[in-house]
Amino acid sequence: MAKRVCIVGAGPGDPGLLTRHAWETLQQAEVIVYDRLVGEAVVSLFPPEAECIDVGKAPGNHPVPQEAICELLKKKAQEGKRVVRLKGGDPFIFGRGGEEALFLLQEGIEVEVIPGMSAALAVPALAGIPLTHRGMSSGFLVISGHDLSHLDWELLVRFSGTLVVLMGAKNLGVLVGELLRRGKPADLPAAVIMEGTTARQRTVLGHLGDIAEKTEAEGLQNPLVLVVGEVVTLSTQLNFRERRPLFGKRLLFTGTTAETFTFPTLTDLGVEVLRYPTVCIDFVAESLKEAYHLLPESQLIILSSKNAVKAFQELISGYRLDLRKLQAVKIAVVGRKTAQALAAMGLFPDYCPSSFTTSALLEMLPEGDGTRALILTSQIGGEELIRGLEGKGYRVRKIAAYRSLPNWGIKDRMEKVLQRGVDAAVFTSPSSFRYLEAMFPQVDSFFQETAVLAIGPSTADYIGKRGLPVMDLPEEHTLEGIEKLLRERWMGA
């Protein structure tokens, strides 16, 4: 297998701006070496099994020198790993991607470059500033404000189109002052955009003569994009993003690595969803073998979750089980989502309560009178169900078809998100909170101003016992129900 590194552009922060090629490459990565400017929401999409290495450099703070980054890429590629070098924006626009690519090629390592959406284009656009506009600007010029010593000031002053400056936070005052001193009009419209395309995006409008002072007064910090030109005046009409009703809200979703729900309604309203699953799901082959041998004597199968359905599906395919042999077997599930996962297999439950709780399922089930029941669940689940079934006269066997394990790989990345704060945190099981607490024993200190949401009563009870108040439960104990509850709380019915 050829040694190869994929140098990938992550875009400016919004995961929706990742290219399809970048997304697919990320999901196949075994090692991800990423920069500080890769957005938190993009980082949250890293595959849980990948080794993720943060080599981010901030202005004046380079904990991992460029030479060490190059050597790290070489080392991981030589180990035969699928390596992704993930860089904010586009790797070939002020990203030193070319340097890294040339180094790797000289070391005999194959390189693939996957372009990304540059902040120079995306950030102004999502602040309502078109870089070209008929009658205002027929072109644009992009420069780095990191080092001003190499700039052609006469060209910048003569240029009549739109000027875009990346990485200019540290030198903003000097840059603007030099443009004014050399003849650029002080009344030329200008804008500074902080953390563009993310929930923390903030836009300050002004003119070249006052934009530096306004930026400082508003407390805007790196990363910033400066835009100078007549097109800036269009921002007051075209800045749709910052006018979304829930723009700026940040939602932390824990749950499991297998969950794919995206909170589409909240995202459309401007909420930034940060996916940091605290639970890993591991299917247990020996348990599935045991379940296979117990199936012929079982009269009732209970699937506790979508993961239990997936385990059941693996059991059927792995042991080539003929579904016609299950004609006399009743199937019960706890909730609608589990029933939908089962329906995708062409099976439909005999019992599915309208209230998605264990107690509701127990109320629905008839008396057992010695009926053999087989429960597929996790290693820590099913205790309430077992007690209830035995109380109704069932003979119960529990199969721990999958293990719920803490996802320690996200700890360092997640800590940065918690320190910056979130407006809401969603938990889908007691384990999703228990494992978060294992990673951060003082987790309650991060959630003092956070709406804490639980998918159902057992999760809410567990979190409540740990000392955190939980928002009212959704009417429907699903992620769609949580989304509806949050929307109503934040926007009104």
N, C-alpha and C positions, 0 to 999 in steps of 0.2 A: 504493500500500500504506500503510495507516494506521500511524503511528508508535506503538509500543506497548512497554511494559515489563511483564513478568510478575514479580510479587513472590511468591516461592515459599518455603514453609516446608520446611526440610531435616530437621526432626525433631531429636532430641537427640543423634544420633551414629551409631547403628546403621543401616546402609543398608537393612536389612530393614523399618525403620519409615518409609521414604519412602512416600508415597502413590503409587498408579499414575499419577495425573495429574501429580504432581511429577516422577516418573521420565521420563514421555514428554515433558514440556516441556523437561527438562534435555537429553535426547538430540537435541532439535531446535535447541538454543541455538547462536547464533553468538558471543555474548558472555555470560560468566558473571561477575558481580560478587558476591563472596562474603565472608562474615564469618569471624572467627577461630573461632567456636563451631561452624562446620560441621565435622562429624566427618571425620577423615582417610580413613576407609573410604568416605564419601560423596564426598569430593573425588576419590578414585581412580577414580570412575565417570564423571567428566566426559568428554565426547566429545573425542577427540584433536584435532579440527580447530577446536575452539572457542577463542576468546581468553578466558583466565581471569585475572581481576584480583582480587588479594587486598587487601581494604580493612579487614582485621580490626583491631579495637580491643581492647586489653587494659586492665585497670584501671590508670589513671594513664599510659597510653601510647596516644595517638591519632595514629598517623602520617598517617592520612587523615581530616581533619575531616569532620563530617557534611555541611557545606555543599558540600565538594568531592565527596563521594559523590553528592549530588543532581545536581550539575552534570555529573558523569561519566555518570550514567544518562541525563540529557537529551541529552548530546552523542552517545552511542552510539545512542540511539533515533532522533535526527535524521539519523543516517547511514543509516537504513533497516535496521539490524541487528535480528535477533531477540535481544532482551536479556532475560536472566534475572537478577533480583536475588535471590540465595539467602541466606536468613537462618536461623540456628540455631533449632530449635524451631518455634514458630508466629510469623509475622511481625507479628501484631497483639497479641502478649502480650510486653510489655516489649522489643519488637524495633525500635521506631521505624518500623515499617512504615507506620503511618498517616501519619506526617510525610512520608515519601518519596512515598507515593501522592498526598497533597494537593498537594505541590510539582509533581509531574509533571502532574497534571490542570490546574493553573494555567498550566503551560507548553504546554498543548494536546496532551499526550501521553496516549494511552489506557493504562489500567492494568487488569491482571487480577491478582487475588489468589488464590493457591492455598494454603489452610491447611496447616499441618504439625502433627505430633504435638508437643505442648508438653512440655518437660522437667518441668513441674509435675505432669504425669500419668504420663509414661512412666518417669521415673527412680525415683520411689518404688515403682511397680509392679514394676520389674525388680530392686528391692532387697527384694521380698517384703512391701511395705507397701501394703495397700489403703487408699485415702484415706477411704472410708466402709466401715463394717462394723456390722451390727446389734448393738446393745447397747454399742457403743464410740463410734461417730461417725456422725452423720446428715448431716454436711456438711463442707465444707472451705473454707478461705480461703487465697488465694494473694497474696503481696505481694512486692515487690522490696526487697531489703536494701541496695541501692546507695545510696539517700538516705533516711536515717531521719527527716529533719526534717518530712516530711509525713504520718507515720503517726499513726493514731488509736489511741493506746496503750490507752485505756480499752476500746475495742471489742476489741482483741486479747486483753486480759486476760479480758474477759467471755466471749468466744467459746469454746464448749465443744467444738467440733468439731476437726478436724485443721488445723493451721497449716503451710503450705508457704512457704518463703522461697527465692526465686531470687536469684542475684547477691549473696549475702550474705557472701562469704568475708572481704572487708576489714573489715566491721563486725560479724562474728559475735560477738565478745566483748561489744561495746557493746550489741548487740541483745538477747542473752541476759540480760545484766546489767540492762537496763531492764525486761524482762518480769518478772524476779524481784523487782526493787525495787518494781514496781507491783502485785505480789500473785500472779503466776502461780506455782503450786506447784513447788518445786525437784525433787520426786520424779516430775514428769510425764515419761513416756518421751520420748526424743528420739533422732534419728538424723541423721548427716551422710553424704551420699553424694557421692563425688568421681568426676567423669567418667562419670556413669551411662550405661548401655547400651553402653559400649565395653569393650574388653579391659582397660582400666586402671581399671575400676570398683572402688571400695573403699567399704565401708560400715562406719561406726563407730556402735555403739549405746551409749546411756547415758541420762542424765536431763537435764532442763533445767539442773540445778545443776552438772553436771560435763561437759556435752557440748563446751563450748568448749575446756576443758583437754585432754580426750581427743583432740579434733581436732588440736590443736597437737602433742600428744605423738606422734600417729601420722603426723605430717608431711603431712596432707592439704592439697592446694592447690587453688586456683581452676581450673576451675569446680566449685562445691559447691552442693548442695541440702540445706537444713535442713528436717526434718519433725518436728513436735512434736504429740504426742497419744497416746492409749492404743493406737491401731492399730499403733504402732511395735513393740509387743511381738510382733506376728505375724511379724515378719521372721525370727526364728530358725526358724520352721517353713516359711515361704513363699519364702525367698530361694533359689530353685532355680538362678538364673543363676550365682551365685558358687560353687555346688557342682558345676557341670559339671566333668568330670575334666580337661579341657584349658583351662579358663577362664583367661584372661590371656595365652595364647599369641598371638603376632602373626606372621602369615605374609605375606611379601612375594612377590608373583607378578609376574614381569617378562613375558617372552614377547612376543606381538604384540598389536596393537590389535584383531585379528580373533578372538582366542581368547575363548571364552565359558564355559569350564569354571569352576565355582564352588567346588570342593572341598566338596561338600555334607556328606560324613561328618565332616570336621574341623570344619566350621561348627556342626553339630549338637552336637559335643562341646565347643564353647565357643571355638574358635579364631576370631580376627578376621583375615579375609583382606583384604589391601591390594593392590589391582590397579593397578600402575604399569607398563604395558607400555613397554619401552625400544625396541621395534621398530615402525615404521610400514610397512605394506604398500601399495605403489603399483603398480597393473597398467599394463603398457606396451602401448599400442595398436599401435604399429608392430611390436613383436615378435609380437603375436598375428596380425597380418597375414602376417608371414613364416612363422609356424607353419602357417597355413592353406594356403599355397602348397606347403609341404613335406609336408603330410599324405598326398597321393595317392601319393607315392613311398616312404613310410615303412612298414616292416613290423612295427616294435615302437615303442610309445609308452611312455615311462617318466615317471610323475608322482611327483615327489619329496616332496610334502607336500599338505596340504589346500588350501593357497594355490595350488598347481599345479593341483589339481582345479578350483578356482574359476576360474582362468585358462582352463582347458580348456572349462569351461562357458560362459564369456563368448565364447570363440572359436566354439563351436557355435551359440550363439544369435545372436551378432553377425553371423556370416557365413551363417546359415541352413543349416548343414551337415547333410545327411541322414545320420543315423547308420547307415543301411544300407550306406553306402559304406565303413564301417569293418569290415565282416564279416571280411575277411582279415587285419585288423591285431590283433596281440597287445598287451595292455596290462599293464604291470607297475607296482606301487606298492611303497613301502618299508615301510609299516606298516598296522596294522589301522584306525586312524583315517582314514587316507587312503583305504583301501578302503571304509569306511563312507560317506565323502563322495561317492565315485564311485558307490556303490550307490544313493544318493539320486537320481542321474541315470538310473537304470535300466541302469547298466553295471557289470560285475563283472570284476575283474582276472584275468588268466590266471596271473599270478605275484604272490604276496604271502608273503614269508618269515615264519615264526613268530617269529623274532628280528628285531626291527625295526631293522635296520642295513643300510647299503649293502653291506657285505661279505657279509652273509647273502643279499641279493638277487643279488649277483654269482655266488655259489655255486649258486643255484637256476637261473639262466638257462643255456640250452644254448649250445654253441659257436656263434659267429656266422656264419662262412663267408660273409662279405660282406653279411650282413643290415643293412639300413638302420634305424638306431635314432634316434628323436627324443626328446630329454629336455626336459621343461618344468620349469624350476626358477627360482631367483633369480639375480641378477647375480653373486652371490658363491658360489653352490652348484654342485655337480655335478662337481667336479674329480676326486675319487676314483672316482666312477662312470664318468666318461669314460675314465680310464686303464684301469680294469678291463675295460670293454667293448671298448676297442681291443685290449687284450691277448688277448681271446677272439675276435677277428676281426670285430667289428662295425664298420660305417661309421657314425660318430656325428655328429649335429648337436645342439648345445645351443641352446635358445631361452631367453633370460632373460625369461620371461613376466611377471615381477614384480620389483620392486626392494625390497630390504630396507633401510630408511633409519632413522637414529636419530630417536627421538621427543623432540626437544629441548623440546617444549612442556611436558613434565612435570617438567623439571629442578628448578625452584624448589619446587614442591609436594613432590617426592620427597625433596629434601634434608631437609625437616623430619621426614619419616618415618625416614630413615636416622639422623638425629641422636638421635631418641628410642629407636632400636634396635628390632630385630625378632628373633624366635627362630629363624626359618627363612627362607631366600630360595631361590626356585625359578627355574631358568634352562632354557629350552626349546631353545636353540641357541647356538652360539658367538657369534653376533651379539648375542643378548640380553645377554650379559656384556660383549662388546666395546664396545657402545654405552653401557652403564652406566659402564664405565671411561672412555670418552671424556668423559662428563658429570662424573665424579668420579674424577680420576686416582689419588687415594689411597683408592679404594673399599675396599681390604682393611682399612683402619682401622675401618670401620663394621661389619665382619663378624667381629671377633675372638671374639665369644661367640655367633655365629650358625651354625646348621646350614645348610650350602650344599648344595643338591641340583641335580643335572643330569639331564635326561631320558634321555640316552644317552651312549655312550662318547666320541663326538667332542666333545660339549659338556664332559664331565668332563675330557677331556684338555686342552682349551683352558684351562679355568679352573685346572687343576692347574699348567699351565706359567706361569700368572700368579701362582703362589705361594699359592693358597688351597686347603686340603684340602677334598675333596668327599666327602660321605657316600656310603656304598655305593650303587651303581646299583640302581634298582628292577628286579625280575624282568621286568616288562613295561615297555617304554620308552614309557610314556604318562603323562599327568597323573594318571590313575586309579592307575597303578602308584606314582607318587610319593606320592600321598595314602595309599595302603596302607603304604608304607615308613615314612612319618612317623608314622602312627598306631601302628605296631608299635614304633617307636623310643621314642615318648613314653609309650605305655601298656603295652608288652609284647605278645607274640603273643596 
